[in-house]
Amino acid sequence: MSDGQRRVLMLAHTGRKAALQVAEELVKRLADARLSPMALPEEAVDLSTSCRSLLSLVDPADPLDAAELVVVLGGDGTILRAAEITRGTDVPLLGVNLGHVGFLAESERDDLAFTVQRIAARQYSVEERMTLDIMIELEGEELARTWAVNEATVEKASRERMIEVVLEVDGRPVTEFGCDGVVLATPTGSTAYSFSAGGPVVWPEVEALLLIPIAAHALFARPLVVAPNSVPAVELLPDSPPAVLWCDGRRSMPLPPGARVEVRRSDIPVRLARFAQPPFTNRLVAKFKLPVHGWRGHGWRGDVHEHRHRHAAEDS
């Protein structure tokens, strides 16, 4: 469209009371800032009549509708859902965290006024994060292709029996073992399921792919970090119990014995809107609430609360 309007698509689980309240506030603030808020019909139905009057409803088949930005209200799961909508476009995502950790989110619920202010002033940059292309094969025949932002996970399909797998990197076998699963992750996913499985935290600037065994019965079952242009794969042994492939914990497909899951760095990144580019260390400490009170390194005075104080000053 070329009508000069600046459209912002809001995505949220409005069926949840906390999200509904924030959604209504966001719509009103966007409209007051002379931006055009949009929403999916199934999410707008829970909003008040006065709030809906400020909204444009989008076609679920083409939800972006010339949007400049997608503002996502929720945790990382909601942002991953939004990534499915924006994939392959130039439209960035901006997350407002309503979850517990919210590593992908850029702001918190209490910063909503600041968030809209920065959007209206176009005071944000766009950061691109690596994603995965995933291919599933069986006996040389391609079964499916899919993708992921955080990780692709090969997991046992039944609780009773572990799966038997071989790990491969760049066409060469590395090791085989029985396990509950294997996580194939991006640096962005290193603070998600990969982290829970014992994988390393990888700074987003580091381009790499991660392989993390889950509860492996083997002497050599350490997490592996390989080059971004490497091609890691997980093969189920022919006598392995069936497994299931999960992508970002959102999409799944069954894996029969003998199936092979191969991942590559995708040419399509996920685009995240950022207000600033503070060190990733700050985000790590804040999101995981890591204890750093004893630190007396260079520039320590006042650094811990600098971000919050800056927001307060700009809101006033």
N, C-alpha and C positions, 0 to 999 in steps of 0.2 A: 504494500500500500504506500501511497505517496501523499497522504493527507497531512503530514507533519506531526501527527500524534506520536508520542513516545509510549509504546505499549509495554506493560510489564505483566507477565503471566505469573499468577500466584498458584502454588501447589501446596496442599496441606491435607491432613486427615481431619476434616472439619467435623467428623463424627465424634471426635474426642473433645471434651469440654475445654481443656487448656488450649488446644490448637484453634478451636472455634473463636475464643476470645481474642487471641493474637491475630487471627485472620481478619476479624472485623476491624481491629485497630489498624492493621496494615492497609486494608482497602481505603479506609478514611484518610490515613496519612498520605497515601499515594495520590488520592484525588485532590487533597488540599495542596499537594506539591505540583499540581497540574500535570500529573502523569495519568495514563489510562490503564487502570487495573483490569485484568482479565482473569477468568477462572473457568474450570470445567463445570458443566451443568451439574454433575453429580456432587461436586464439592460446594457449589453455590447454593444448593437447595437448603442447606442447613443454616445459612446466614440470615440475619434479620432482613425484613423488607426494605428498610432504609439503606442498609448496606448493599443489598442486591441492586438497588437503583443506581448505584455508582459503578457497577460492574458491566463489562461486556462478556457475554458467554461465548466460549470458543467451540468450534466443531472438534469433537474428540478425534476425528480422522486427521485433522490438521490443527492441533492445539496451539502451535506457536503463533500463527496468524500475524506475521511480521513483528514478533516481539523483539524488543531490544535486550531483554533480560528475563530470566526465570528466577523468582524468589521462592525458595523452598522453606516451608515451616515444618520443622521436625528434626529427627535425628539423621544419622548417616543412611539408614534404610530408606527414608523418604528421598534423600538426595540421590541415592542409587536408582530409585524409581524415576526421578526426574531425568537422570542421565540417559535412560532408555528413550525418553521423549526427544531430547536434544541431540542424540547421537547422529553424527554426520552433518550437523549444521554448525554455524558460527555463533549460535546463541549461548552465552555463558550462564552458569548456575551460580546463585548466591544463596548460601544456606544460613538460616536463622535457627540456631540450635534450641530445640525443645526436648531433646533426649538427654541421655546420661553423660556421654562423652562428646560426641559430635565432632570428630576429628576433621571432617570435610567442611563443616560449617565455618562461616567467616565471622558471624556475630552471635550474640546471645539475646535472649528475649528482652532483657532490660535495656538493650541498646537499639531498640526498634526505631526511635526517633532519629538517632544518629544514622542508622542504616538508610532510611528514606532520604535524609538530608544529603548523604553522599551519593546516592543514586541520582537524585534530582540534579546535582551539580556535576554529574558524570565523573566523579572523583573515585574511580576504581580502575584497576588494571585487570588483565585476564591472564591467568596462569594455566598452562597446558600440562596435563598429567598423562602419563603412559597408560594405555589399556592393553588388553590381551585379545588376540584372535585365537580361537580354539577350534580344532578339528577332531572329530571322533571317527575312527576307522575300525573295521572288523574284517580280518583276512584280506587286507588290501583294498577293501571297498569302503568308500566314504559314506558314513551314516548321517552325519550332520555337521554343521558349522554354527558357532555362536561366538560370544564375546563376553568380556568382563572388565570391570573397573578395578575391583579389589583382588579377586582371586577366582580360580577354578579349583574345585576340590573333588577329588575322587574318594568316595567314602563307601564303607561297607553298607550293604542294603539291609542286612539283618543284624540284630544285636548279638546273636549267638556266635557268629563265626567271623573271624577276621579275614580280610582279603589277602591274596598273594600277588605281589607286584614286582616288576622290574623297572628301575629308574634308568632313563637314557638322557644323554645330553649330546646334541649335535651328531646324532646317528650312531653313537657308541654307548654300550651298556656301562652302567656305573656299579649297581649292586641290586640284589633282590632280597626281599624279606616279606614276612607277614606283618600286617598292620591294620589299624582301624581306618587309615586313609592317608592321602598325600595332598598337601596344599600347594598349588602353583600360583604364586602371588606377584603383584607389582610392588614397587616401593610404597605407593599409596595404601595398598592392602597390608603392608607390614605392621600396621597398628590395628588391624582388624582380626580376622580369624587366625591369620598367620601368627600374630602376637600371642594369642591364646594357646596356640599349639606349640609354643616355645621358640618361635622364629625370632630373628634379630629385627630391631627397629632400623629401618633404612631411611636416611634423609631423602626427601623428594628430589633433590638435585642430583642424586646418584641414580644413574640409569642402569638398571639391573633387573634380573628375574630371580625369584626365590623358589626353592623347593623345600618343603618342610614336612617330614614324616610325622604321622600322628600315631602315638603309642606303638612304635615299631618293635618287633621282636628280632633284634639284630645288634651286633656289636658296633657296626658302622651304620648309624642312622641319624647323622647330624644334619642340621639344615645346610643347604647349599645355596650359594649366591653366584650366579653366572652372568655372563655378558648380556647386554640388551639385545644383541643380534644372535644370541644362541637360540637353539630350539630344544627345550626340554620336553620330555614325554614320559608318560606313565603307561605301562602295559600291564593288563591283567593276565596272569598266567592262565593257560587253557583249563587247568583244574581248579581255578580260584572260584569261590562263591561269587554270585553276581554283586555288582556295585552300583552306585548312582553318582552321576556328575552333578554338582551344584555350582552355579555361577552367581557370585555375589550373594548367595543365600536366597536368591529370588527365582531363578529358573533352574529346572532340573530335567534330567533324562536318564533312563536306566542304561546300565552298561553290562552287557553279557560277558561271560568268561571269554578271554582272548581279545577283548576290546582294547583299543589304544587311544589315548588322549594326548594330543600334541598341541603345544602352545607357542605362539610367536608374538613378538611385539606388534601391535596393530598400527596401521597408518592413521587411524582415527583416534585422536586424544579426547579426553574429557576436558572441558573448559570451565574453570572456576574463577568467578569474579573475586578479586581481593581489594581491600581498601589500602593495605600497606603490605610490605614484605619484611616483617620482623623475622629474626632467626627462627628456624624450625625448633630450635631448642626451647624457646619461650613457649611455643604451642605445646610441645611435649610435656613440659613441666606443668603448664596450666591445666591441660586436659586430664592428665593422670594424677594431678595434685601431688607431685613429687616433692619430698622435703628438701629444701635448699637453704634453710635458715642460717646454716653455718658458713655459707659462702662469703668470702671476702676478696674475690677476684677483682680485676680491673673494672671500674664502672659500676660497682655493686650498689652504691648508695641510691636509693629511690627506684632502682630498676624494676623491682618486683611489681610495683603498683603503677608504673608509668602508663601502661595501656589504659587502665581503668580511669586514671586521672585525666588523661587526654580526652576520653569520651565525655566525661563530666563537664569539662571546660567547653567543649564544642556544643554540648546540649544546652548550656546556659545562655 
